[in-house]
């Protein structure tokens, strides 16, 4: 009997929801843009998906390569690259699913945010799914302190680049996508708001 805790190995619960709903299926290519050490990729590696990742941390990519050597030694090391997501060297439209989990809120400013977002979108195939979790002001507008532009100090003391509902909807339109789900925000009491933003790229015509 499969141990579900071990099998899904720390995957984000909202990404797990996309799996449960049949939106991510074997045979797809999954790219984690800003992967860290890859906690959201272990399941996909073990399940035989084609997996790609980029992160600016060499240590994180090293850890991900070590996980791949353990769980999916067929995956070539060059599938995991030390590079910023706004300048990934993967080809255009290579992935069926792009994961951006707790990444975009580290943008330095508007220009950096849009560069990261466009870089993540560029590698997504028409009809593909963009799964994003990011800190936002939604539901916590009165708890965050503006420190310049869209950067805020959060109740937990961290500083983040925060989106709001209007800008997320504008970004969806500017990208040429459609919401696959309504925006969903989890309020972590006295810490932050985390919004799940899932966008479908329009199919090629």
C-alpha positions as YAML, in Angstrom:
chain: A
units: angstrom
residues:
- id: 1
  name: UNK
  ca: [0.00, 0.00, 0.00]
- id: 2
  name: UNK
  ca: [1.32, 3.46, -0.97]
- id: 3
  name: UNK
  ca: [1.99, 5.82, 1.91]
- id: 4
  name: UNK
  ca: [0.37, 9.06, 0.63]
- id: 5
  name: UNK
  ca: [2.58, 11.24, 2.84]
- id: 6
  name: UNK
  ca: [5.74, 9.72, 1.39]
- id: 7
  name: UNK
  ca: [4.30, 9.50, -2.13]
- id: 8
  name: UNK
  ca: [3.42, 13.19, -2.39]
- id: 9
  name: UNK
  ca: [6.42, 14.21, -0.26]
- id: 10
  name: UNK
  ca: [5.62, 17.76, 0.82]
- id: 11
  name: UNK
  ca: [3.90, 18.98, -2.34]
- id: 12
  name: UNK
  ca: [2.01, 22.25, -1.94]
- id: 13
  name: UNK
  ca: [-1.58, 21.42, -1.05]
- id: 14
  name: UNK
  ca: [-2.98, 23.77, -3.68]
- id: 15
  name: UNK
  ca: [-0.81, 22.16, -6.35]
- id: 16
  name: UNK
  ca: [-2.01, 18.79, -5.10]
- id: 17
  name: UNK
  ca: [-5.56, 20.07, -5.72]
- id: 18
  name: UNK
  ca: [-4.69, 20.60, -9.39]
- id: 19
  name: UNK
  ca: [-3.47, 17.01, -9.56]
- id: 20
  name: UNK
  ca: [-6.62, 15.71, -7.93]
- id: 21
  name: UNK
  ca: [-8.73, 17.55, -10.48]
- id: 22
  name: UNK
  ca: [-6.92, 15.94, -13.39]
- id: 23
  name: UNK
  ca: [-5.30, 19.09, -14.71]
- id: 24
  name: UNK
  ca: [-1.77, 17.70, -14.40]
- id: 25
  name: UNK
  ca: [-1.37, 14.19, -15.77]
- id: 26
  name: UNK
  ca: [1.48, 11.80, -16.61]
- id: 27
  name: UNK
  ca: [3.19, 12.55, -19.89]
- id: 28
  name: UNK
  ca: [3.25, 16.29, -19.25]
- id: 29
  name: UNK
  ca: [6.37, 18.43, -18.86]
- id: 30
  name: UNK
  ca: [6.44, 20.32, -15.55]
- id: 31
  name: UNK
  ca: [8.77, 23.31, -15.10]
- id: 32
  name: UNK
  ca: [9.32, 24.82, -11.66]
- id: 33
  name: UNK
  ca: [10.37, 28.45, -12.09]
- id: 34
  name: UNK
  ca: [12.12, 29.30, -8.83]
- id: 35
  name: UNK
  ca: [12.18, 25.74, -7.59]
- id: 36
  name: UNK
  ca: [14.32, 26.04, -4.49]
- id: 37
  name: UNK
  ca: [15.42, 22.54, -3.52]
- id: 38
  name: UNK
  ca: [12.41, 21.12, -5.34]
- id: 39
  name: UNK
  ca: [9.87, 19.98, -2.79]
- id: 40
  name: UNK
  ca: [7.09, 20.36, -5.39]
- id: 41
  name: UNK
  ca: [8.95, 18.24, -7.94]
- id: 42
  name: UNK
  ca: [9.67, 15.04, -5.99]
- id: 43
  name: UNK
  ca: [6.26, 13.54, -6.76]
- id: 44
  name: UNK
  ca: [6.53, 14.42, -10.45]
- id: 45
  name: UNK
  ca: [10.01, 12.90, -10.69]
- id: 46
  name: UNK
  ca: [8.88, 9.69, -9.04]
- id: 47
  name: UNK
  ca: [5.75, 9.53, -11.21]
- id: 48
  name: UNK
  ca: [7.74, 9.73, -14.45]
- id: 49
  name: UNK
  ca: [6.94, 13.26, -15.59]
- id: 50
  name: UNK
  ca: [9.48, 15.22, -17.58]
- id: 51
  name: UNK
  ca: [10.73, 17.71, -14.99]
- id: 52
  name: UNK
  ca: [12.62, 20.99, -15.49]
- id: 53
  name: UNK
  ca: [13.62, 23.65, -12.97]
- id: 54
  name: UNK
  ca: [15.49, 26.91, -12.55]
- id: 55
  name: UNK
  ca: [16.64, 28.73, -9.43]
- id: 56
  name: UNK
  ca: [19.31, 31.31, -8.67]
- id: 57
  name: UNK
  ca: [20.67, 29.24, -5.77]
- id: 58
  name: UNK
  ca: [23.38, 26.77, -6.77]
- id: 59
  name: UNK
  ca: [22.91, 24.98, -3.44]
- id: 60
  name: UNK
  ca: [19.17, 24.54, -4.10]
- id: 61
  name: UNK
  ca: [19.75, 23.18, -7.59]
- id: 62
  name: UNK
  ca: [22.43, 20.88, -6.23]
- id: 63
  name: UNK
  ca: [19.93, 19.51, -3.73]
- id: 64
  name: UNK
  ca: [17.38, 19.04, -6.50]
- id: 65
  name: UNK
  ca: [19.90, 17.19, -8.66]
- id: 66
  name: UNK
  ca: [20.68, 14.94, -5.69]
- id: 67
  name: UNK
  ca: [16.96, 14.19, -5.28]
- id: 68
  name: UNK
  ca: [16.69, 13.39, -8.97]
- id: 69
  name: UNK
  ca: [19.67, 11.02, -8.71]
- id: 70
  name: UNK
  ca: [17.80, 9.22, -5.93]
- id: 71
  name: UNK
  ca: [14.25, 9.19, -7.28]
- id: 72
  name: UNK
  ca: [14.64, 9.50, -11.06]
- id: 73
  name: UNK
  ca: [18.22, 8.91, -12.23]
- id: 74
  name: UNK
  ca: [17.08, 9.00, -15.87]
- id: 75
  name: UNK
  ca: [16.62, 12.81, -15.61]
- id: 76
  name: UNK
  ca: [19.69, 14.59, -17.03]
- id: 77
  name: UNK
  ca: [21.34, 17.08, -14.67]
- id: 78
  name: UNK
  ca: [20.99, 19.86, -17.24]
- id: 79
  name: UNK
  ca: [17.23, 19.80, -16.69]
- id: 80
  name: UNK
  ca: [17.97, 21.77, -13.49]
- id: 81
  name: UNK
  ca: [19.66, 25.11, -14.09]
- id: 82
  name: UNK
  ca: [21.17, 27.82, -11.92]
- id: 83
  name: UNK
  ca: [19.67, 30.92, -13.50]
- id: 84
  name: UNK
  ca: [17.07, 33.64, -12.81]
- id: 85
  name: UNK
  ca: [13.59, 32.92, -14.05]
- id: 86
  name: UNK
  ca: [13.52, 36.13, -16.08]
- id: 87
  name: UNK
  ca: [16.49, 34.78, -18.07]
- id: 88
  name: UNK
  ca: [15.87, 31.03, -18.22]
- id: 89
  name: UNK
  ca: [17.61, 29.28, -21.10]
- id: 90
  name: UNK
  ca: [14.85, 26.74, -21.66]
- id: 91
  name: UNK
  ca: [13.18, 27.02, -25.10]
- id: 92
  name: UNK
  ca: [9.90, 28.85, -25.58]
- id: 93
  name: UNK
  ca: [6.73, 26.85, -24.88]
- id: 94
  name: UNK
  ca: [8.56, 23.80, -23.52]
- id: 95
  name: UNK
  ca: [6.28, 23.08, -20.55]
- id: 96
  name: UNK
  ca: [2.68, 21.96, -20.13]
- id: 97
  name: UNK
  ca: [2.70, 23.22, -16.54]
- id: 98
  name: UNK
  ca: [4.75, 26.03, -15.01]
- id: 99
  name: UNK
  ca: [4.95, 26.24, -11.22]
- id: 100
  name: UNK
  ca: [5.72, 29.57, -9.55]
- id: 101
  name: UNK
  ca: [5.41, 28.83, -5.86]
- id: 102
  name: UNK
  ca: [6.29, 31.62, -3.39]
- id: 103
  name: UNK
  ca: [8.60, 33.30, -5.91]
- id: 104
  name: UNK
  ca: [7.11, 36.41, -7.51]
- id: 105
  name: UNK
  ca: [6.70, 38.26, -4.21]
- id: 106
  name: UNK
  ca: [10.51, 38.47, -4.05]
- id: 107
  name: UNK
  ca: [10.49, 40.95, -6.96]
- id: 108
  name: UNK
  ca: [12.57, 44.05, -6.29]
- id: 109
  name: UNK
  ca: [10.17, 46.38, -8.12]
- id: 110
  name: UNK
  ca: [7.57, 46.51, -10.92]
- id: 111
  name: UNK
  ca: [10.13, 45.97, -13.68]
- id: 112
  name: UNK
  ca: [11.58, 42.93, -11.97]
- id: 113
  name: UNK
  ca: [8.13, 41.48, -11.28]
- id: 114
  name: UNK
  ca: [7.02, 41.73, -14.89]
- id: 115
  name: UNK
  ca: [10.34, 40.33, -16.13]
- id: 116
  name: UNK
  ca: [9.96, 37.28, -13.87]
- id: 117
  name: UNK
  ca: [6.34, 36.83, -14.86]
- id: 118
  name: UNK
  ca: [7.04, 37.10, -18.59]
- id: 119
  name: UNK
  ca: [9.96, 34.70, -18.23]
- id: 120
  name: UNK
  ca: [7.72, 32.16, -16.53]
- id: 121
  name: UNK
  ca: [4.96, 32.60, -19.11]
- id: 122
  name: UNK
  ca: [7.31, 32.35, -22.10]
- id: 123
  name: UNK
  ca: [8.16, 28.70, -21.41]
- id: 124
  name: UNK
  ca: [4.49, 27.66, -21.11]
- id: 125
  name: UNK
  ca: [2.86, 25.97, -24.08]
- id: 126
  name: UNK
  ca: [-0.43, 27.25, -25.53]
- id: 127
  name: UNK
  ca: [-3.20, 25.60, -23.55]
- id: 128
  name: UNK
  ca: [-0.82, 25.05, -20.64]
- id: 129
  name: UNK
  ca: [-1.39, 25.74, -16.95]
- id: 130
  name: UNK
  ca: [0.42, 28.41, -14.93]
- id: 131
  name: UNK
  ca: [0.20, 27.66, -11.20]
- id: 132
  name: UNK
  ca: [1.24, 30.52, -8.95]
- id: 133
  name: UNK
  ca: [1.22, 31.09, -5.21]
- id: 134
  name: UNK
  ca: [2.34, 34.49, -3.98]
- id: 135
  name: UNK
  ca: [1.91, 36.88, -1.10]
- id: 136
  name: UNK
  ca: [-0.68, 39.57, -1.72]
- id: 137
  name: UNK
  ca: [-2.51, 42.38, 0.02]
- id: 138
  name: UNK
  ca: [-5.86, 40.63, -0.41]
- id: 139
  name: UNK
  ca: [-7.59, 40.40, 2.97]
- id: 140
  name: UNK
  ca: [-4.68, 41.99, 4.80]
- id: 141
  name: UNK
  ca: [-4.69, 45.52, 3.38]
- id: 142
  name: UNK
  ca: [-4.90, 47.02, 6.88]
- id: 143
  name: UNK
  ca: [-2.03, 44.89, 8.21]
- id: 144
  name: UNK
  ca: [0.74, 45.70, 5.73]
- id: 145
  name: UNK
  ca: [2.88, 48.85, 5.70]
- id: 146
  name: UNK
  ca: [3.88, 50.37, 2.33]
- id: 147
  name: UNK
  ca: [7.61, 51.03, 2.02]
- id: 148
  name: UNK
  ca: [7.70, 52.12, -1.63]
- id: 149
  name: UNK
  ca: [5.93, 51.10, -4.82]
- id: 150
  name: UNK
  ca: [4.35, 47.69, -4.35]
- id: 151
  name: UNK
  ca: [6.78, 46.70, -1.64]
- id: 152
  name: UNK
  ca: [5.35, 46.30, 1.84]
- id: 153
  name: UNK
  ca: [6.43, 45.27, 5.31]
- id: 154
  name: UNK
  ca: [4.31, 42.35, 6.46]
- id: 155
  name: UNK
  ca: [3.14, 41.65, 10.01]
- id: 156
  name: UNK
  ca: [5.76, 38.88, 10.27]
- id: 157
  name: UNK
  ca: [8.48, 41.51, 9.70]
- id: 158
  name: UNK
  ca: [9.42, 40.41, 6.18]
- id: 159
  name: UNK
  ca: [9.37, 42.71, 3.16]
- id: 160
  name: UNK
  ca: [7.65, 41.59, -0.02]
- id: 161
  name: UNK
  ca: [6.38, 42.81, -3.38]
- id: 162
  name: UNK
  ca: [2.60, 42.41, -3.08]
- id: 163
  name: UNK
  ca: [-0.08, 42.13, -5.75]
- id: 164
  name: UNK
  ca: [-3.74, 42.88, -5.25]
- id: 165
  name: UNK
  ca: [-6.84, 41.49, -6.95]
- id: 166
  name: UNK
  ca: [-7.04, 44.22, -9.59]
- id: 167
  name: UNK
  ca: [-3.43, 43.75, -10.68]
- id: 168
  name: UNK
  ca: [-3.69, 39.97, -10.78]
- id: 169
  name: UNK
  ca: [-6.72, 40.25, -13.05]
- id: 170
  name: UNK
  ca: [-4.91, 42.83, -15.18]
- id: 171
  name: UNK
  ca: [-1.87, 40.57, -15.42]
- id: 172
  name: UNK
  ca: [-4.07, 37.66, -16.51]
- id: 173
  name: UNK
  ca: [-5.43, 39.78, -19.34]
- id: 174
  name: UNK
  ca: [-2.03, 41.20, -20.31]
- id: 175
  name: UNK
  ca: [-0.57, 37.71, -20.53]
- id: 176
  name: UNK
  ca: [-3.41, 36.62, -22.78]
- id: 177
  name: UNK
  ca: [-4.60, 34.00, -20.33]
- id: 178
  name: UNK
  ca: [-7.83, 33.07, -18.62]
- id: 179
  name: UNK
  ca: [-8.37, 32.21, -14.95]
- id: 180
  name: UNK
  ca: [-8.60, 28.46, -14.53]
- id: 181
  name: UNK
  ca: [-9.97, 29.03, -11.01]
- id: 182
  name: UNK
  ca: [-11.21, 32.04, -9.07]
- id: 183
  name: UNK
  ca: [-8.48, 33.69, -7.03]
- id: 184
  name: UNK
  ca: [-8.16, 31.96, -3.67]
- id: 185
  name: UNK
  ca: [-6.49, 33.63, -0.71]
- id: 186
  name: UNK
  ca: [-5.42, 32.11, 2.58]
- id: 187
  name: UNK
  ca: [-4.94, 34.55, 5.45]
- id: 188
  name: UNK
  ca: [-2.16, 33.37, 7.77]
- id: 189
  name: UNK
  ca: [-3.21, 35.11, 10.96]
- id: 190
  name: UNK
  ca: [-1.01, 38.13, 11.80]
- id: 191
  name: UNK
  ca: [1.58, 37.05, 9.21]
- id: 192
  name: UNK
  ca: [0.57, 37.31, 5.54]
- id: 193
  name: UNK
  ca: [-2.01, 36.65, 2.84]
- id: 194
  name: UNK
  ca: [-1.12, 33.96, 0.29]
- id: 195
  name: UNK
  ca: [-3.06, 33.97, -2.97]
- id: 196
  name: UNK
  ca: [-3.35, 31.07, -5.40]
- id: 197
  name: UNK
  ca: [-3.49, 32.30, -9.01]
- id: 198
  name: UNK
  ca: [-4.04, 29.64, -11.67]
- id: 199
  name: UNK
  ca: [-4.08, 30.75, -15.29]
- id: 200
  name: UNK
  ca: [-4.65, 28.82, -18.51]
- id: 201
  name: UNK
  ca: [-2.67, 30.00, -21.54]
- id: 202
  name: UNK
  ca: [-4.89, 30.45, -24.55]
- id: 203
  name: UNK
  ca: [-4.56, 27.57, -27.05]
- id: 204
  name: UNK
  ca: [-2.90, 28.34, -30.36]
- id: 205
  name: UNK
  ca: [-5.35, 29.32, -33.11]
...
